Amino acid sequence: MITLYGIPNCDTMKKAKKWLENNGTEYQFHDFRKDGLEESQLKQWADELGWEILLNKRGTTWRQQSDEVKQNIDEASAIALMLEHPAMIKRPVLDTGSCRKVGFKDTEYAELLG
């Protein structure tokens, strides 16, 4: 089963959900805030994709962090921040079971999900 991870009020999440539904792709939605996220899973994603790709530096939650936090960010501190503030995880995270994709581009979803 395909799982789409994110937060429901995100515009990019809405686009990804709409694409999946319009293309007849069954999925389950996992809300980072409501359903939580295990540290082990986030570490696995960081190992596979890179923590820099997972960390959303465009959002307000990142911008609210102190300059010290921003300047000294590394994998361990990024994972801790993302667990504390799930909105800092770039979204959506699409998990097909065999691979993960961060963000949404219709052409990439089409290629990945055929």
Contacts in CASP RR format, 6 or more apart in sequence:
PFRMAT RR
TARGET T0000
AUTHOR 0000-0000-0000
METHOD contacts of the structure
MODEL  1
MITLYGIPNCDTMKKAKKWLENNGTEYQFHDFRKDGLEESQLKQWADELG
WEILLNKRGTTWRQQSDEVKQNIDEASAIALMLEHPAMIKRPVLDTGSCR
KVGFKDTEYAELLG
1 26 0 8 1.000
1 27 0 8 1.000
1 28 0 8 1.000
2 20 0 8 1.000
2 25 0 8 1.000
2 26 0 8 1.000
2 27 0 8 1.000
2 28 0 8 1.000
2 94 0 8 1.000
2 95 0 8 1.000
2 96 0 8 1.000
2 97 0 8 1.000
2 113 0 8 1.000
3 27 0 8 1.000
3 28 0 8 1.000
3 29 0 8 1.000
3 30 0 8 1.000
3 94 0 8 1.000
3 95 0 8 1.000
3 97 0 8 1.000
4 13 0 8 1.000
4 16 0 8 1.000
4 17 0 8 1.000
4 20 0 8 1.000
4 27 0 8 1.000
4 28 0 8 1.000
4 29 0 8 1.000
4 30 0 8 1.000
4 92 0 8 1.000
4 93 0 8 1.000
4 94 0 8 1.000
4 95 0 8 1.000
5 30 0 8 1.000
5 32 0 8 1.000
5 37 0 8 1.000
5 89 0 8 1.000
5 91 0 8 1.000
5 92 0 8 1.000
5 93 0 8 1.000
5 94 0 8 1.000
5 95 0 8 1.000
6 13 0 8 1.000
6 29 0 8 1.000
6 30 0 8 1.000
6 31 0 8 1.000
6 32 0 8 1.000
6 86 0 8 1.000
6 89 0 8 1.000
6 91 0 8 1.000
6 92 0 8 1.000
6 93 0 8 1.000
7 13 0 8 1.000
7 31 0 8 1.000
7 32 0 8 1.000
7 33 0 8 1.000
7 86 0 8 1.000
7 87 0 8 1.000
7 91 0 8 1.000
8 29 0 8 1.000
8 31 0 8 1.000
10 91 0 8 1.000
10 92 0 8 1.000
12 91 0 8 1.000
12 92 0 8 1.000
12 103 0 8 1.000
12 104 0 8 1.000
13 91 0 8 1.000
13 92 0 8 1.000
13 104 0 8 1.000
15 104 0 8 1.000
15 106 0 8 1.000
16 92 0 8 1.000
16 94 0 8 1.000
16 103 0 8 1.000
16 104 0 8 1.000
16 109 0 8 1.000
17 29 0 8 1.000
19 104 0 8 1.000
19 106 0 8 1.000
19 109 0 8 1.000
20 27 0 8 1.000
20 109 0 8 1.000
23 109 0 8 1.000
23 110 0 8 1.000
23 113 0 8 1.000
25 113 0 8 1.000
30 36 0 8 1.000
32 86 0 8 1.000
32 87 0 8 1.000
32 89 0 8 1.000
32 91 0 8 1.000
33 86 0 8 1.000
33 87 0 8 1.000
36 86 0 8 1.000
37 82 0 8 1.000
37 83 0 8 1.000
37 86 0 8 1.000
37 89 0 8 1.000
39 79 0 8 1.000
39 83 0 8 1.000
42 54 0 8 1.000
42 79 0 8 1.000
42 82 0 8 1.000
42 83 0 8 1.000
42 89 0 8 1.000
43 79 0 8 1.000
45 54 0 8 1.000
45 93 0 8 1.000
45 100 0 8 1.000
46 54 0 8 1.000
46 75 0 8 1.000
46 78 0 8 1.000
46 79 0 8 1.000
48 100 0 8 1.000
49 100 0 8 1.000
49 102 0 8 1.000
51 75 0 8 1.000
51 78 0 8 1.000
51 79 0 8 1.000
52 78 0 8 1.000
53 90 0 8 1.000
53 102 0 8 1.000
54 78 0 8 1.000
54 82 0 8 1.000
54 89 0 8 1.000
54 90 0 8 1.000
54 93 0 8 1.000
54 102 0 8 1.000
55 62 0 8 1.000
55 73 0 8 1.000
55 78 0 8 1.000
55 81 0 8 1.000
55 82 0 8 1.000
55 88 0 8 1.000
55 89 0 8 1.000
55 90 0 8 1.000
56 62 0 8 1.000
56 87 0 8 1.000
56 88 0 8 1.000
56 89 0 8 1.000
56 90 0 8 1.000
56 91 0 8 1.000
59 87 0 8 1.000
59 88 0 8 1.000
61 85 0 8 1.000
61 87 0 8 1.000
61 88 0 8 1.000
62 70 0 8 1.000
62 88 0 8 1.000
65 81 0 8 1.000
69 77 0 8 1.000
69 81 0 8 1.000
73 81 0 8 1.000
81 88 0 8 1.000
82 88 0 8 1.000
82 89 0 8 1.000
90 102 0 8 1.000
90 103 0 8 1.000
91 102 0 8 1.000
91 103 0 8 1.000
92 102 0 8 1.000
92 103 0 8 1.000
92 104 0 8 1.000
93 100 0 8 1.000
93 101 0 8 1.000
93 102 0 8 1.000
93 103 0 8 1.000
94 100 0 8 1.000
94 101 0 8 1.000
94 102 0 8 1.000
94 103 0 8 1.000
94 104 0 8 1.000
94 109 0 8 1.000
94 112 0 8 1.000
96 112 0 8 1.000
96 113 0 8 1.000
99 112 0 8 1.000
101 108 0 8 1.000
101 109 0 8 1.000
101 112 0 8 1.000
END
